[in-house]
Amino acid sequence: MEVSRPLEKKKPLLRRMMPAPDSERPLRKNRPFLWIMAGNTISVFGDCFNGIALSLWVLQTTGSAKLMAAVQICYMATTILFGTLAGTVADRVDRRKLMLFSDFLRAGIAAALAVCLFYLHAPFPVMLALVTLSAFSSLFQGPAFHASVTQLAGKERIQQATSAVHLTDNVARISGLALAGVAVAAFGGFAAMLFTSVTFFLSGICVLAAGAFSSAGSKTAERAPFFADWSGGFAFIRKDALIRSIVILNPLLILFFMSSLMLIQVVAVKDWKAGPIAFGLIEMCIPLGYMIGAGLILSFSSRLGRRGWWVMTGLVALGPVFVAISFMPAAPAALPLILAAGIMFAFCTMLTQIILRSEVELDMQGRIYGTMGAITNVAPTLGLAVTSALADEWGATRVLEAVGLCLLVSGVAAVWLLKPIRNYR
């Protein structure tokens, strides 16, 4: 008995000497988190080049808007059919391995696409098959990445981690879109697609550099069959009022927001007669506003209370902002309002992501992200189809005003009906 006492005294000292788990470290010292965030940023940047090169190839080779629409339909159909299944897989297998599989597969597909289109001159159906396969592989990367962010950052740093991910994602998207057109014009579509392949490969290398980390979903696979897990995701959303509210709100917000952005572009060209510089400033304001919003949320960290109130405030305010933009006589007068819309959108979307990551258990997050992603990717496509048709008939200004009013009504209804979000602190 006397021998055991010194050993008991040494245990706390040994625990202090052991390195802290990654989730307990500040984000700047959290090596696995930084590596997977870097990989995601690189792949988002590279994917912009692939999107521009592919769109130009379809339009220049076929000249058909219908075939361009077919590419978008394939993306949408793949997401609808397999998005929730991919999320279930992300909850059942090693998420790091799943991200590696997705990154390296997408790298191979992008390289194959470049060779097939620019050297073998493959027909359109071959391109469509490769694009669909790439979209399919991307479905696994998203839920695995988002669930891993929560797992690696830890519950106490979810707000900082989410802000950092969205901030770097937008920087990559803005710079990628800005440089992709120049790169395609200077070096051609083949080089742009090969560059995309390289960025996907580098993304996989970043995931490898993150090192092994345990997957919270691996235990689920031992307890239940695959389709029981799949249906369990829907059952969880149906029963949990807060998560159900987020799954309803997010696609609705994206639908109105993306439709409004498209209409602002049309108004800028047709009514404001915006030149290239003014149009470029309009395009820059939304992502710049989003980055400002992300920076504010990141700087406030855990001091930002009543998150649900901030979400609803931003949602209700967006509608009047878009209505006000429709009354602006010229682009310069609209720029501050467009910037404000980007900031409000950041608060709405990022805080709902933070709430979701905080409240959903790790072994369920893949399914939730897969389901929400499937719905969210479809909603803006339908919204754009309807609003573009109405804009041709009634004029973009009137439709933008109507969309803003609909968003205001939807926001007020959300405040009343989606109480779990409104009351969330």
N, C-alpha and C positions, 0 to 999 in steps of 0.2 A: 504493500500500500504506500509506503513512504517513497518507493522508487517512482511510482506513477505521478506524484505531484509535480516534480520538476518537468516531466514531459508535458503535463497539462499546461504549465506556465509558458512553455515554448510554442504552443500552437498558435496563439495570436501573433507572435513574432514571425513565425513561418508564413502565416497568411499575409502579413504586411510585406514580406520579402517577395511574395509571388507577384508577377505582373498583373495589373488589373485587366479584366475582360475588355474586349474592344468596345462593347456597348457602354462601358463606364468611363471611357476616355473622352476628352473634348474632341469635337469633330476634326479639328486640324491635326490631331495626333492619331486619329482612327484610320489606320492604314487600309484595312479592307474596304471601308466605306468610301474613302477617297479614290481608291482604284476603280471600284465599280461605277462610281459617279463619273470618273474620267472616261471610262469605256463608253458609257451612255452618251456623254457629250460628244465624243469623237464620232460615234455611229450616227447621231442626229445630224451632225455637220456633214458627214459624207453622204447621207441619204438625200440631202438637198440636191446634190449634183446628179444623182441617179434620176430624181424626179424631173428635173429640167431637161436632161438629155433624152429621157424616154418620151416625154411630152412632145418635144421638138421632132423626134424620129417619127412618131405616129403622124403628126400633122404634115411634116414634109414628105413622108413616104406615101401616105394614103390620101391626105387632104380631106379626111372624113371626120366630121364632128361626131358621127355615130360611133365610129370605131374608138375615138377618144373616150366617149361615154362608156363604151364596153369595158375599157380598162378600169374605170371607176366602179362600174357595176361588179366586176370581178372582185375588187378589193372589198366592196360592201358585202357581197354575198359570202365571201370567205370569212369575214368577221362575224356575220350573223350565224353562220352554220357551225363555226368551230371556236368562236371566242370563249364561250363558257366552258367548253371541253378543255381548251388550253389552260384556262385558269385552274381547273380541277387537277390537271397534270402538275401544275406548279405547286399545288399543295401536297402532292403525294411523293414527289421525287426530290433529289438533291437540286436545289434551285441554282447553285453555281454551275453544276454540270449542264443544266437546262439552258442557261445563258450562253455557255460555251458552245453547245450544240447549235443554238440559234445563230450566234454570231458567225461561226465558221461555215455553217450552211448558207447563210445569206452572202457571205464573201464568195463562196463558190458559185452561187447563182448569178451574182452581179458580174463576175468574170465571164461566165458562160453566156450571159445575155449580151455582153459587149462583143464577144467573138461571133455569136450567132447573127446579130443584127448588122454588124459593120464589116464582117469578113465573109461569112457564109451566106449572107443575105437571106436569112430564114424568113418564111412567110409569117403573116400576122398571127395565126393560131399558135405557132411555136413561141412567139414572144408572149402571147397571152398566158400560155401554160407556165412559162418561167416566172412571169410576174405574179401569177396566182400562187405558185409554190413559194416565192419570196414572201408574199403577204401571209401565207400560212405559217411559215417559220417565224415571222415577226410576232405573231400572236403569242408565242410561248415566252419571248423575251420580256414583253411588257409586264405581265403579272409576276414573273419570277424576279424581275428587277425591283418593282415597287415593294413587294413583300420583303425582299432582302434589305432594302433601305431601312424599313422599320426594325428588322431583326438586328442589323449591324449598328444602327445609330442608338437604339435603346429608347424606351418610352419617354425618358426625361428630355431627350433632344430631338423629338419628332418634328417640332415646329422649325427648329434650325435646319434640320436635315432636309425637310420638304422645301423650305425656302431656297436652300442652296441648290437642290436638284432642279427646281423650276427656273431659278436664275441662270444657271449654266446651260440648261436646255434652251432657253430663249436666246442667250448670247450665241450659242451654236447655230440655232435656226436663223437668226437675223444675219449673221456673218456668212452662213452657208448659202442662203438665198441671194445675198448680195454678190457673192463671188462666183456662184454657179453659172449664171448667165455669161459672165465675162470669160470663165474658163471654157465653156462649151464653144463660144464664139472664137476663142483664140486657139484651142487645141482640139476641138471636135468632140463629138459624143462618145467615141470609143475611149478616149483618154479620161473623160469624165466618169464613165461607168467603171473603168479600171480603178480610178481613184476611190470610188465608192467601195469597191471590193477590198482595197487596201485598208480603208477606214474600218470596215466591219472586222477584218482580220486583226487590226490593232485593238479594236474593242475587246475581242476575245483574249488577246494577250494581256490586256488590263485586268480582265476577270481572273486569268491565271495568276497574275501578280498579286491579286488580293489574297491568295492563299485559301486553304480549305476553311469553310465555316459550316457549322451544323445546319441542317434543314429542319425547320420546325414541323414541316408537313410529313416527314418520313414515317412518323408513328401512325398517322392516319391510314396509310396504305395497309398497315397490318390489322387494323380494326374493321375495315369495311371494304366491300367491293367498289370498283370504280364508279359505277352508276349510282350507287348509294351515296357516295361522296358528292357526285355531280348534282343529284336531286337535293342533297342536304344543303348545298349552297343556296338554291332557290328557297328552300324552307326557312333558312336563316334570315334571308332578306324579307320574306313574308312576315315572319314573327317579330323581328326587331324593328321597332317603329323608327328609331333614329337612322339606321342604315337604309331602311326602305325609303325614308324621306330624302336621303342623299342620292340614292339611285334614281329617284323621280326628278329631283331638282337639277342635277348635273346635266342630263341630256336636254332638258327644257331650256336651261340657260345657254348652252352651246348653240342650240337651234336658233334662238333669237339673236344671239351675239354674232354668229357667223353670217346670218342673213343680213344683219345691219351693216356689217363691214363690206359685204359685196355691194349693197345698195349705195353706201358712201362712195365707193370707187366709181360707180356709174354716175352718181350726181356730180362728182368731181370733174369728170370728163365732159358730160353733156350740159350741165347747168353752170358750173363754176368755170368751165373752160381752163382747167388747171393744166399748166405746162409740165414738162418732165421734172423740174425742181420741186414745184408745189406738190405734184403727185407723189414724188419720192418722200417728201416730208409727211404727207398723209400716211403713207405706208409705214413710215418709221415710228409714228406717234403711238400706235397701239402696242407694239413690242417694247418701246421705250417706257410707256406707262406701266406695262406689266412688270418690267424690271424694277421700276421705282417702287411699285407695290410690294414686290418680292423683297426688295431691300429693306423696306419699312418693317415688314413682318419679321424678317431675319434680325433686325436690330432690336425690336421689342422683345423677342424671344418669349420667355415664360411670363413676362410682365403684361402681355396682351390678354386681358380678361374678356369675358362675355363674347367669345368668338362667334357664337350663333347670332348675336345681335349685329356684329360687324358684317356677317354674311348677308343677312336680310337687309341691312341698310344699303349695302352696295347693290343688291339685287333691285330694290325699289328705286334707287336713284338712277340706275342705268336707263330705264325707260324714258324719263323726262330729258335726259342728256341726249338721247338719239332723236327725240322730238325737236329739241332745240337745234341740233345740227341740221335738221331738214329745213329750218327757217333761215339758216345762215346765207348771206348773199354771195360769199366768196370763200375760197379755201383758207386764207390766213385767219379769218374770223373763227373758222371751225376748228383750227388746230388745237387750241387749249381744251376744247370740249372733247376732242378725240383722245387727247392725252389723258384727260380725267377718266374717260371710259375705260382705258387700259388699266388705270390704277384700280378702279372699282372692280373690274373683272378679275384682277389678281386677288383681291381680298375675297371675292366670292368663291373662286375655284380653289385657291391654295388653302384657305381655311377649312373648306369641306374635306380636302384631302388630309389635312392634319387631324381633323375630327375622326375621319375614317380609320386612319392609321392608329389613332389613340384608342379607339373603342373596339376594334375587331381583333380577335385573337390571331396570332401569326399563322396558325394552321388553317385559317379560313380566308386569309387575305387574297390569295391567288384567285379563288373562286369569285370573290366580290369584285376584284379588279377586272377579271375576265368578263363577268356579266355586265358590269357598268360600261366597260370598253365597247362591248358588242352593241349596246343600245346607243351609246354616245356617238359612235362612228356612223350610225345610220341616220340619226336625227338631223344633223346639219345638211346632209345630202338631200333629204326630203325638203327641208326648209329652203334651201337654195333653189331647188327645182320650182317650188311654188312661187317664191318671191320674184324670181327672175321672169317667170311667165307673167305675173301681175305687173311688174315694172314695165315690160314691153307694152302692156295694154293701157295702164293708167299713168305711167311716169314714175321714175325712181323716187322723186321727192315725196310724192303722196304716199307711196308704199312704205318708204322709210318712216314717215310720220305715223302711219298705221301700225307698223311693227313696233315702234317705240311705245305707242299707246297699249298695244297688246302685251308688251313686256311689263309695262306698269301695272296693268290689271293682273297679270300672272304673278308679279311680285307681291302685290297686296294679298292675293289669294294664298300665296305660299306662306306669308307671315301668319295668316289666319289658320291655314290647314296643316302646315308642317311645323307644328309646335315643338317637336323634339329638337329640331335645328334651332329654332328661335330661342328656346330656353337653355341651350347648351352653353356652358361656361368654360 
